[in-house]
Amino acid sequence: IMVPIMTYNSFVTNPVVSAGWAIMRDTVNMFFVIVLIIIAFGTIFGHAKFQWAQQVPKLLIFAIVINFSKTLCGIMIDFGQVIMLTFANALREIAAGNFIQLLGLNQLYSVSQNTAAIKSVGDAAGETLQGADFLAAGIMSVMLTMWVLGTLIMMVVILLYRIIGLWILVVISPLAWFVGGAGGSSGIIQSDAYSKWWDRFKCLVGVGPVLTFFLWLTLAVAGAGNIAANSGFVVSSANSSDLASKLLEPANFMSF
């Protein structure tokens, strides 16, 4: 499920986005006419707030740019997508297998060979694995599996939030940019909506490449072997806790 969401790339060509943006653009273009009329009357009556020499050129520039706002948003989104899809395509074929190796899920239901009970097989005085040992290992395995599931669900939610958020920001971009053209220290609209729009837009464009890069990096390192040992952690291979699952051996659990 994560891979097709991660490789989604139809942000500005989505039919809902295209229709919503067109309606918002046409509405905002009418607002520009109203604002220009207000500035004209304010100038005629000598109101200090209306300074047509400063306000009108800025408004006209924004009026032109707003009609290309979807294209400009698409270019900026594509810049982030080039980076994101580079790593997402590398993950496409190996993601499932490397996730299993990364999190040790292939060891989850394997019996640890380093428990005292296994090592003492054949010894009359040795211990034996009891049903409670397998029950405890099974409960821990379920808990760790749910932990993995919760982590992956959070990643999918972040990626879905990014897609939906960019849809909404592209649709309302004409309105946000209109506020930017009619606002400012010398504007007739006092609002920080324009700067907030940019902050949210940059955040959502950037979070995708960052998340995908670190996911790719983690899986690439996982493919090189035991992460705890390769990272310089000194962990014993002995299963001093005598827990039945191989994943709960210190070296494997530290990697998890």
Backbone as CSV, one residue per row, in Angstrom:
resi,resn,N_x,N_y,N_z,CA_x,CA_y,CA_z,C_x,C_y,C_z
1,ILE,0.834,-1.202,0.000,0.000,0.000,0.000,0.870,1.255,0.000
2,MET,1.975,1.213,0.731,2.810,2.399,0.851,3.455,2.794,-0.472
3,VAL,3.874,1.814,-1.274,4.637,2.121,-2.489,3.825,2.936,-3.500
4,PRO,2.582,2.544,-3.854,1.834,3.391,-4.799,1.520,4.783,-4.246
5,ILE,1.331,4.900,-2.925,1.109,6.219,-2.329,2.382,7.049,-2.420
6,MET,3.515,6.402,-2.185,4.799,7.087,-2.225,5.153,7.560,-3.639
7,THR,4.726,6.810,-4.661,5.072,7.141,-6.041,3.980,7.957,-6.739
8,TYR,2.961,8.406,-6.012,1.893,9.210,-6.607,2.461,10.530,-7.118
9,ASN,2.010,10.949,-8.304,2.618,12.147,-8.899,1.613,13.011,-9.654
10,SER,0.300,12.810,-9.433,-0.716,13.576,-10.176,-1.305,14.672,-9.294
11,PHE,-0.453,15.575,-8.834,-0.909,16.592,-7.891,-1.721,17.692,-8.577
12,VAL,-1.245,18.203,-9.705,-1.935,19.321,-10.352,-2.819,18.859,-11.508
13,THR,-2.688,17.590,-11.931,-3.520,17.089,-13.024,-4.770,16.375,-12.518
14,ASN,-4.899,16.231,-11.201,-6.096,15.612,-10.645,-7.332,16.411,-11.062
15,PRO,-8.401,15.752,-11.551,-9.569,16.497,-12.047,-10.232,17.376,-10.993
16,VAL,-10.268,16.928,-9.742,-10.862,17.746,-8.680,-10.019,18.996,-8.451
17,VAL,-8.696,18.833,-8.456,-7.800,19.977,-8.278,-7.959,20.965,-9.430
18,SER,-7.999,20.447,-10.649,-8.126,21.326,-11.821,-9.429,22.115,-11.783
19,ALA,-10.537,21.446,-11.469,-11.834,22.123,-11.419,-11.891,23.129,-10.274
20,GLY,-11.409,22.729,-9.092,-11.427,23.623,-7.939,-10.555,24.843,-8.147
21,TRP,-9.365,24.636,-8.739,-8.456,25.765,-8.984,-9.063,26.745,-9.980
22,ALA,-9.726,26.237,-11.031,-10.327,27.111,-12.033,-11.423,27.981,-11.418
23,ILE,-12.251,27.381,-10.566,-13.315,28.148,-9.902,-12.709,29.215,-8.991
24,MET,-11.685,28.835,-8.217,-11.041,29.776,-7.299,-10.357,30.908,-8.075
25,ARG,-9.710,30.579,-9.193,-9.039,31.600,-10.013,-10.038,32.630,-10.548
26,ASP,-11.159,32.147,-11.095,-12.155,33.061,-11.651,-12.760,33.953,-10.564
27,THR,-12.985,33.373,-9.394,-13.538,34.159,-8.285,-12.562,35.237,-7.837
28,VAL,-11.295,34.867,-7.715,-10.272,35.818,-7.261,-10.071,36.930,-8.287
29,ASN,-10.171,36.609,-9.572,-10.039,37.647,-10.597,-11.118,38.719,-10.438
30,MET,-12.316,38.318,-10.003,-13.364,39.308,-9.720,-12.997,40.144,-8.507
31,PHE,-12.361,39.515,-7.517,-11.938,40.258,-6.336,-10.954,41.374,-6.707
32,PHE,-10.074,41.113,-7.666,-9.103,42.122,-8.073,-9.802,43.374,-8.591
33,VAL,-10.849,43.179,-9.376,-11.603,44.328,-9.889,-12.195,45.141,-8.744
34,ILE,-12.750,44.431,-7.762,-13.345,45.114,-6.603,-12.285,45.887,-5.832
35,VAL,-11.128,45.273,-5.624,-10.053,45.938,-4.883,-9.567,47.173,-5.629
36,LEU,-9.447,47.090,-6.953,-9.007,48.249,-7.739,-10.014,49.395,-7.630
37,ILE,-11.319,49.068,-7.616,-12.346,50.102,-7.455,-12.234,50.758,-6.081
38,ILE,-11.991,49.925,-5.036,-11.835,50.462,-3.679,-10.627,51.396,-3.603
39,ILE,-9.512,50.992,-4.232,-8.310,51.825,-4.229,-8.590,53.142,-4.954
40,ALA,-9.328,53.065,-6.060,-9.640,54.287,-6.824,-10.455,55.256,-5.989
41,PHE,-11.513,54.778,-5.333,-12.328,55.652,-4.500,-11.537,56.184,-3.304
42,GLY,-10.700,55.317,-2.711,-9.889,55.780,-1.592,-8.916,56.865,-1.996
43,THR,-8.356,56.752,-3.197,-7.433,57.778,-3.689,-8.162,59.084,-3.973
44,ILE,-9.362,58.971,-4.565,-10.151,60.169,-4.883,-10.477,60.959,-3.614
45,PHE,-10.859,60.243,-2.571,-11.251,60.914,-1.330,-10.062,61.191,-0.405
46,GLY,-8.847,60.853,-0.881,-7.640,61.215,-0.150,-7.403,60.425,1.116
47,HIS,-7.895,59.189,1.186,-7.666,58.373,2.371,-6.193,57.960,2.429
48,ALA,-5.582,58.108,3.596,-4.140,57.871,3.731,-3.762,56.407,3.504
49,LYS,-4.694,55.496,3.718,-4.384,54.065,3.599,-4.218,53.643,2.146
50,PHE,-4.825,54.376,1.211,-4.810,53.965,-0.189,-3.762,54.774,-0.951
51,GLN,-2.732,54.108,-1.419,-1.649,54.728,-2.171,-1.514,53.977,-3.499
52,TRP,-2.229,54.463,-4.500,-2.321,53.702,-5.752,-0.967,53.478,-6.409
53,ALA,-0.028,54.413,-6.232,1.283,54.273,-6.874,2.032,53.048,-6.360
54,GLN,1.780,52.658,-5.105,2.431,51.478,-4.528,1.573,50.219,-4.658
55,GLN,0.264,50.383,-4.555,-0.618,49.217,-4.473,-0.978,48.642,-5.839
56,VAL,-1.252,49.505,-6.815,-1.732,49.022,-8.112,-0.692,48.187,-8.857
57,PRO,0.583,48.612,-8.962,1.565,47.761,-9.669,1.704,46.366,-9.045
58,LYS,1.714,46.326,-7.721,1.821,45.037,-7.036,0.603,44.170,-7.326
59,LEU,-0.579,44.782,-7.298,-1.808,44.039,-7.592,-1.801,43.497,-9.011
60,LEU,-1.351,44.289,-9.967,-1.349,43.852,-11.366,-0.385,42.690,-11.582
61,ILE,0.761,42.744,-10.909,1.717,41.630,-11.015,1.107,40.348,-10.459
62,PHE,0.493,40.436,-9.296,-0.137,39.257,-8.697,-1.320,38.784,-9.523
63,ALA,-2.055,39.714,-10.149,-3.197,39.328,-10.977,-2.745,38.471,-12.158
64,ILE,-1.577,38.785,-12.703,-1.044,37.984,-13.816,-0.529,36.653,-13.307
65,VAL,0.234,36.692,-12.208,0.864,35.473,-11.688,-0.178,34.463,-11.218
66,ILE,-1.278,34.937,-10.645,-2.308,34.040,-10.118,-2.870,33.138,-11.204
67,ASN,-2.955,33.635,-12.438,-3.490,32.827,-13.527,-2.540,31.707,-13.939
68,PHE,-1.301,31.765,-13.450,-0.336,30.689,-13.696,0.046,29.975,-12.393
69,SER,-0.750,30.188,-11.342,-0.373,29.655,-10.029,-0.336,28.125,-10.026
70,LYS,-1.259,27.484,-10.728,-1.250,26.014,-10.741,0.006,25.485,-11.422
71,THR,0.385,26.120,-12.510,1.606,25.699,-13.216,2.836,25.920,-12.350
72,LEU,2.902,27.058,-11.688,4.050,27.354,-10.825,4.108,26.384,-9.647
73,CYS,2.943,26.071,-9.064,2.912,25.083,-7.975,3.382,23.725,-8.483
74,GLY,2.941,23.355,-9.693,3.350,22.075,-10.263,4.846,21.977,-10.474
75,ILE,5.471,23.081,-10.905,6.929,23.078,-11.110,7.650,22.863,-9.781
76,MET,7.183,23.555,-8.740,7.830,23.421,-7.424,7.601,22.028,-6.835
77,ILE,6.404,21.472,-7.035,6.144,20.111,-6.557,7.002,19.112,-7.318
78,ASP,7.135,19.309,-8.635,7.942,18.393,-9.451,9.397,18.385,-9.012
79,PHE,9.897,19.524,-8.545,11.279,19.581,-8.069,11.487,18.610,-6.904
80,GLY,10.519,18.615,-5.964,10.601,17.671,-4.842,10.339,16.248,-5.282
81,GLN,9.444,16.063,-6.272,9.099,14.719,-6.726,10.251,14.043,-7.442
82,VAL,11.083,14.804,-8.144,12.239,14.210,-8.828,13.128,13.506,-7.816
83,ILE,13.349,14.165,-6.672,14.181,13.569,-5.620,13.456,12.394,-4.973
84,MET,12.173,12.595,-4.667,11.411,11.569,-3.956,11.265,10.305,-4.790
85,LEU,10.927,10.454,-6.075,10.690,9.280,-6.921,11.979,8.532,-7.220
86,THR,13.110,9.226,-7.173,14.392,8.535,-7.361,14.577,7.450,-6.303
87,PHE,14.291,7.793,-5.044,14.436,6.818,-3.960,13.225,5.888,-3.878
88,ALA,12.033,6.399,-4.219,10.831,5.563,-4.165,10.922,4.431,-5.187
89,ASN,11.444,4.711,-6.374,11.575,3.655,-7.390,12.614,2.623,-6.981
90,ALA,13.636,3.070,-6.232,14.624,2.111,-5.726,14.007,1.208,-4.667
91,LEU,12.999,1.713,-3.956,12.329,0.932,-2.914,11.250,0.017,-3.485
92,ARG,10.779,0.289,-4.690,9.602,-0.389,-5.218,9.743,-1.906,-5.192
93,GLU,10.888,-2.420,-5.627,11.047,-3.866,-5.762,11.559,-4.535,-4.490
94,ILE,12.246,-3.771,-3.649,12.921,-4.391,-2.497,12.273,-4.060,-1.174
95,ALA,11.248,-3.187,-1.198,10.716,-2.677,0.074,10.240,-3.787,0.990
96,ALA,9.389,-4.694,0.471,8.802,-5.719,1.347,9.874,-6.631,1.926
97,GLY,10.770,-7.130,1.072,11.813,-8.039,1.549,12.751,-7.377,2.531
98,ASN,13.156,-6.139,2.257,14.082,-5.458,3.149,13.427,-5.040,4.458
99,PHE,12.122,-4.753,4.435,11.423,-4.468,5.683,11.464,-5.688,6.596
100,ILE,11.258,-6.862,6.004,11.290,-8.095,6.792,12.671,-8.295,7.398
101,GLN,13.720,-8.068,6.583,15.072,-8.248,7.094,15.431,-7.143,8.089
102,LEU,15.030,-5.903,7.792,15.337,-4.776,8.672,14.790,-4.989,10.068
103,LEU,13.537,-5.414,10.158,12.861,-5.528,11.444,12.980,-6.923,12.045
104,GLY,13.670,-7.820,11.360,13.869,-9.153,11.897,12.616,-9.997,11.928
105,LEU,11.639,-9.685,11.062,10.376,-10.429,11.095,10.575,-11.884,10.663
106,ASN,11.657,-12.151,9.928,11.937,-13.538,9.562,12.429,-14.350,10.759
107,GLN,12.801,-13.671,11.838,13.262,-14.347,13.046,12.208,-14.345,14.145
108,LEU,11.071,-13.740,13.843,10.078,-13.499,14.882,9.562,-14.790,15.502
109,TYR,9.337,-15.804,14.667,8.754,-17.057,15.159,9.761,-18.208,15.087
110,SER,11.054,-17.857,15.027,12.107,-18.865,15.082,12.565,-19.031,16.527
111,VAL,12.799,-20.276,16.917,13.244,-20.541,18.289,14.726,-20.197,18.414
112,SER,15.082,-19.452,19.441,16.465,-19.071,19.677,17.302,-20.305,20.019
113,GLN,18.413,-20.459,19.322,19.320,-21.584,19.579,20.288,-21.283,20.721
114,ASN,20.221,-20.059,21.258,21.145,-19.667,22.320,20.519,-19.705,23.703
115,THR,19.320,-20.263,23.818,18.725,-20.406,25.139,19.384,-21.567,25.879
116,ALA,19.342,-21.482,27.201,19.952,-22.540,28.011,19.287,-23.890,27.752
117,ALA,17.968,-23.870,27.496,17.242,-25.121,27.285,17.711,-25.815,26.016
118,ILE,17.936,-25.060,24.932,18.375,-25.656,23.667,19.808,-26.157,23.784
119,LYS,20.654,-25.361,24.440,22.057,-25.753,24.571,22.237,-26.997,25.431
120,SER,21.304,-27.257,26.342,21.445,-28.400,27.252,20.651,-29.613,26.781
121,VAL,20.258,-29.647,25.509,19.533,-30.806,24.996,20.431,-32.049,25.112
122,GLY,19.888,-33.105,25.615,20.661,-34.337,25.814,21.255,-34.443,27.199
123,ASP,21.215,-33.355,27.942,21.724,-33.362,29.308,20.558,-33.707,30.239
124,ALA,20.710,-34.757,31.003,19.612,-35.209,31.854,19.223,-34.147,32.868
125,ALA,20.182,-33.343,33.274,19.901,-32.320,34.278,19.534,-30.981,33.642
126,GLY,19.480,-30.984,32.316,19.244,-29.729,31.607,17.798,-29.265,31.688
127,GLU,17.600,-28.016,31.301,16.259,-27.441,31.293,15.557,-27.821,29.989
128,THR,14.307,-27.607,29.953,13.527,-27.785,28.725,12.619,-26.575,28.553
129,LEU,12.349,-26.232,27.289,11.435,-25.126,27.023,10.024,-25.538,27.393
130,GLN,9.395,-24.745,28.216,8.045,-25.027,28.659,7.035,-24.249,27.810
131,GLY,5.762,-24.649,27.970,4.713,-23.958,27.230,4.676,-22.476,27.548
132,ALA,4.981,-22.102,28.809,4.979,-20.689,29.201,6.043,-19.906,28.443
133,ASP,7.178,-20.560,28.125,8.234,-19.880,27.368,7.740,-19.522,25.973
134,PHE,7.074,-20.474,25.310,6.552,-20.212,23.966,5.417,-19.193,24.019
135,LEU,4.599,-19.229,25.077,3.517,-18.262,25.219,4.079,-16.849,25.377
136,ALA,5.099,-16.702,26.223,5.718,-15.393,26.428,6.341,-14.882,25.136
137,ALA,7.029,-15.781,24.414,7.636,-15.378,23.145,6.569,-15.000,22.128
138,GLY,5.458,-15.747,22.118,4.366,-15.442,21.191,3.735,-14.091,21.476
139,ILE,3.529,-13.782,22.776,2.951,-12.488,23.148,3.882,-11.351,22.736
140,MET,5.175,-11.534,22.995,6.145,-10.516,22.607,6.174,-10.346,21.087
141,SER,6.066,-11.449,20.354,6.083,-11.382,18.893,4.891,-10.597,18.373
142,VAL,3.729,-10.834,18.964,2.528,-10.091,18.555,2.697,-8.605,18.860
143,MET,3.247,-8.289,20.041,3.451,-6.888,20.417,4.414,-6.200,19.452
144,LEU,5.509,-6.881,19.092,6.481,-6.293,18.173,5.890,-6.137,16.779
145,THR,5.070,-7.098,16.356,4.421,-7.003,15.051,3.469,-5.813,15.011
146,MET,2.714,-5.593,16.094,1.821,-4.447,16.157,2.607,-3.138,16.161
147,TRP,3.772,-3.171,16.794,4.651,-2.004,16.802,5.058,-1.654,15.369
148,VAL,5.455,-2.673,14.617,5.838,-2.477,13.215,4.650,-1.939,12.421
149,LEU,3.483,-2.547,12.619,2.288,-2.123,11.896,1.962,-0.657,12.202
150,GLY,2.055,-0.277,13.485,1.777,1.106,13.855,2.733,2.084,13.195
151,THR,4.025,1.703,13.121,5.019,2.563,12.478,4.708,2.748,10.995
152,LEU,4.387,1.654,10.308,4.087,1.733,8.878,2.802,2.517,8.630
153,ILE,1.818,2.356,9.510,0.569,3.113,9.361,0.853,4.611,9.490
154,MET,1.712,4.993,10.444,2.054,6.409,10.596,2.725,6.957,9.340
155,MET,3.605,6.159,8.729,4.276,6.603,7.508,3.273,6.771,6.371
156,VAL,2.330,5.826,6.250,1.304,5.929,5.207,0.428,7.155,5.446
157,VAL,0.074,7.417,6.715,-0.760,8.586,7.037,-0.038,9.874,6.665
158,ILE,1.267,9.958,6.959,2.039,11.155,6.617,2.039,11.369,5.100
159,LEU,2.253,10.297,4.338,2.286,10.413,2.884,0.921,10.780,2.319
160,LEU,-0.149,10.213,2.889,-1.500,10.569,2.446,-1.820,12.019,2.806
161,TYR,-1.426,12.428,4.006,-1.642,13.818,4.427,-0.929,14.775,3.478
162,ARG,0.267,14.382,3.040,1.019,15.228,2.098,0.272,15.381,0.779
163,ILE,-0.262,14.280,0.246,-0.989,14.339,-1.027,-2.219,15.234,-0.905
164,ILE,-3.035,14.968,0.111,-4.279,15.737,0.279,-3.966,17.199,0.584
165,GLY,-2.937,17.446,1.406,-2.561,18.813,1.730,-2.122,19.602,0.505
166,LEU,-1.340,18.976,-0.371,-0.901,19.666,-1.590,-2.074,19.901,-2.539
167,TRP,-3.006,18.949,-2.602,-4.223,19.182,-3.396,-4.911,20.471,-2.941
168,ILE,-5.138,20.576,-1.626,-5.863,21.722,-1.077,-5.089,23.017,-1.310
169,LEU,-3.770,22.988,-1.091,-2.970,24.201,-1.250,-2.949,24.675,-2.699
170,VAL,-2.925,23.740,-3.661,-2.965,24.134,-5.070,-4.317,24.762,-5.403
171,VAL,-5.392,24.176,-4.886,-6.738,24.698,-5.161,-6.893,26.118,-4.629
172,ILE,-6.410,26.376,-3.410,-6.614,27.701,-2.799,-5.459,28.653,-3.096
173,SER,-4.498,28.249,-3.920,-3.354,29.110,-4.225,-3.773,30.469,-4.802
174,PRO,-4.782,30.556,-5.702,-5.180,31.889,-6.180,-5.638,32.807,-5.042
175,LEU,-6.381,32.268,-4.081,-6.865,33.082,-2.965,-5.709,33.528,-2.079
176,ALA,-4.786,32.595,-1.775,-3.641,32.928,-0.924,-2.766,33.992,-1.595
177,TRP,-2.549,33.859,-2.900,-1.707,34.818,-3.615,-2.428,36.161,-3.785
178,PHE,-3.743,36.128,-3.856,-4.509,37.379,-3.893,-4.305,38.158,-2.595
179,VAL,-4.343,37.448,-1.476,-4.093,38.095,-0.183,-2.684,38.676,-0.153
180,GLY,-1.727,37.956,-0.760,-0.364,38.470,-0.827,-0.272,39.738,-1.653
181,GLY,-1.050,39.812,-2.771,-1.012,40.996,-3.615,-1.733,42.172,-2.999
182,ALA,-2.815,41.897,-2.272,-3.602,42.975,-1.670,-3.188,43.261,-0.244
183,GLY,-2.225,42.492,0.279,-1.810,42.661,1.669,-0.489,43.373,1.787
184,GLY,0.221,43.113,2.854,1.488,43.785,3.099,1.306,45.039,3.943
185,SER,2.417,45.707,4.218,2.378,46.891,5.080,1.565,48.028,4.472
186,SER,1.563,48.112,3.119,0.811,49.181,2.457,-0.455,48.671,1.789
187,GLY,-0.864,47.435,2.081,-2.025,46.843,1.442,-3.310,47.153,2.176
188,ILE,-4.424,46.762,1.547,-5.729,47.015,2.153,-6.224,45.803,2.936
189,ILE,-5.528,44.666,2.809,-5.877,43.463,3.566,-4.732,43.148,4.522
190,GLN,-5.014,43.113,5.788,-4.006,42.801,6.790,-4.151,41.345,7.207
191,SER,-3.357,40.481,6.626,-3.438,39.044,6.916,-2.092,38.404,6.608
192,ASP,-1.760,37.354,7.389,-0.532,36.604,7.142,-0.823,35.287,6.428
193,ALA,-1.993,35.215,5.764,-2.372,33.966,5.078,-1.387,33.608,3.973
194,TYR,-0.845,34.610,3.294,0.092,34.353,2.188,1.359,33.679,2.695
195,SER,1.941,34.199,3.776,3.167,33.603,4.327,2.889,32.228,4.927
196,LYS,1.709,32.072,5.546,1.363,30.761,6.097,1.183,29.731,4.985
197,TRP,0.604,30.156,3.869,0.446,29.253,2.721,1.806,28.763,2.258
198,TRP,2.765,29.661,2.128,4.101,29.281,1.687,4.790,28.354,2.685
199,ASP,4.643,28.640,3.974,5.254,27.775,4.993,4.714,26.353,4.893
200,ARG,3.390,26.205,4.768,2.792,24.884,4.690,3.156,24.199,3.370
201,PHE,3.182,24.947,2.283,3.494,24.383,0.971,4.918,23.839,0.949
202,LYS,5.882,24.626,1.436,7.277,24.180,1.461,7.443,22.955,2.356
203,CYS,6.721,22.934,3.473,6.796,21.792,4.391,6.305,20.514,3.723
204,LEU,5.152,20.590,3.044,4.570,19.388,2.438,5.363,18.925,1.223
205,VAL,5.936,19.856,0.472,6.778,19.460,-0.656,8.046,18.769,-0.147
206,GLY,8.615,19.287,0.939,9.893,18.768,1.424,9.806,17.491,2.230
207,VAL,8.675,17.240,2.914,8.604,16.084,3.810,8.653,14.768,3.029
208,GLY,8.141,14.765,1.804,8.156,13.533,1.010,9.564,13.059,0.676
209,PRO,10.397,13.921,0.035,11.771,13.501,-0.254,12.575,13.134,0.991
210,VAL,12.381,13.882,2.084,13.131,13.593,3.313,12.749,12.225,3.866
211,LEU,11.447,11.958,3.964,10.981,10.679,4.502,11.439,9.517,3.622
212,THR,11.312,9.681,2.311,11.682,8.600,1.391,13.181,8.343,1.410
213,PHE,13.977,9.410,1.494,15.429,9.227,1.532,15.855,8.437,2.760
214,PHE,15.335,8.812,3.931,15.760,8.122,5.146,15.214,6.696,5.210
215,LEU,14.044,6.467,4.604,13.538,5.103,4.513,14.443,4.270,3.620
216,TRP,14.835,4.835,2.479,15.755,4.123,1.576,17.094,3.877,2.266
217,LEU,17.612,4.873,2.978,18.898,4.727,3.668,18.825,3.624,4.712
218,THR,17.720,3.589,5.464,17.564,2.570,6.503,17.524,1.176,5.900
219,LEU,16.765,1.007,4.822,16.663,-0.306,4.194,17.983,-0.710,3.538
220,ALA,18.718,0.279,3.001,20.011,-0.033,2.397,20.993,-0.525,3.459
221,VAL,20.977,0.118,4.629,21.855,-0.322,5.727,21.414,-1.684,6.240
222,ALA,20.087,-1.904,6.291,19.586,-3.190,6.781,20.032,-4.336,5.887
223,GLY,20.191,-4.055,4.599,20.615,-5.106,3.685,22.065,-5.519,3.878
224,ALA,22.819,-4.721,4.648,24.240,-5.019,4.855,24.479,-5.933,6.049
225,GLY,23.415,-6.310,6.768,23.586,-7.213,7.903,23.031,-6.638,9.184
226,ASN,23.501,-7.182,10.313,23.013,-6.788,11.627,23.346,-5.325,11.904
227,ILE,22.325,-4.501,12.090,22.546,-3.060,12.235,23.261,-2.738,13.544
228,ALA,22.886,-3.409,14.623,23.502,-3.121,15.921,25.001,-3.395,15.881
229,ALA,25.384,-4.534,15.327,26.801,-4.880,15.259,27.554,-3.937,14.321
230,ASN,26.959,-3.624,13.160,27.627,-2.751,12.199,27.703,-1.309,12.681
231,SER,26.827,-0.928,13.619,26.836,0.441,14.141,27.789,0.616,15.313
232,GLY,28.445,-0.458,15.731,29.437,-0.356,16.796,28.928,-0.675,18.182
233,PHE,27.679,-1.160,18.307,27.175,-1.571,19.619,27.751,-2.944,19.963
234,VAL,28.286,-3.066,21.162,28.849,-4.344,21.606,27.740,-5.118,22.301
235,VAL,27.187,-6.100,21.602,26.100,-6.893,22.151,26.477,-8.361,22.085
236,SER,26.116,-9.080,23.122,26.447,-10.493,23.196,25.441,-11.306,22.389
237,SER,25.902,-12.394,21.812,24.994,-13.285,21.090,24.299,-14.259,22.044
238,ALA,24.754,-14.285,23.284,24.143,-15.189,24.262,22.762,-14.685,24.641
239,ASN,21.823,-15.600,24.727,20.454,-15.233,25.098,20.310,-15.391,26.608
240,SER,20.829,-14.397,27.328,20.849,-14.499,28.785,19.452,-14.451,29.385
241,SER,18.485,-13.879,28.647,17.125,-13.797,29.172,16.365,-15.104,28.968
242,ASP,16.918,-16.018,28.143,16.294,-17.313,27.854,14.889,-17.175,27.258
243,LEU,14.660,-16.089,26.505,13.387,-15.945,25.804,13.423,-16.782,24.531
244,ALA,12.326,-17.448,24.211,12.338,-18.483,23.181,12.511,-17.950,21.768
245,SER,12.099,-16.691,21.491,12.152,-16.165,20.125,13.554,-15.712,19.768
246,LYS,13.966,-16.013,18.532,15.291,-15.608,18.074,15.405,-14.093,17.963
247,LEU,14.283,-13.418,17.661,14.308,-11.960,17.547,14.638,-11.301,18.874
248,LEU,14.362,-11.995,19.989,14.577,-11.406,21.308,15.988,-11.646,21.833
249,GLU,16.864,-12.221,21.003,18.275,-12.265,21.370,18.814,-10.832,21.380
250,PRO,19.755,-10.502,22.259,20.206,-9.108,22.419,20.608,-8.423,21.117
251,ALA,21.419,-9.081,20.275,21.889,-8.455,19.043,20.739,-8.152,18.092
252,ASN,19.812,-9.122,17.961,18.673,-8.923,17.047,17.691,-7.890,17.598
253,PHE,17.464,-7.924,18.912,16.505,-7.001,19.497,17.041,-5.568,19.446
254,MET,18.383,-5.401,19.652,18.988,-4.077,19.552,18.827,-3.525,18.136
255,SER,18.989,-4.377,17.133,18.800,-3.941,15.759,17.354,-3.521,15.519
256,PHE,16.411,-4.265,16.089,14.993,-3.922,15.943,14.717,-2.546,16.517
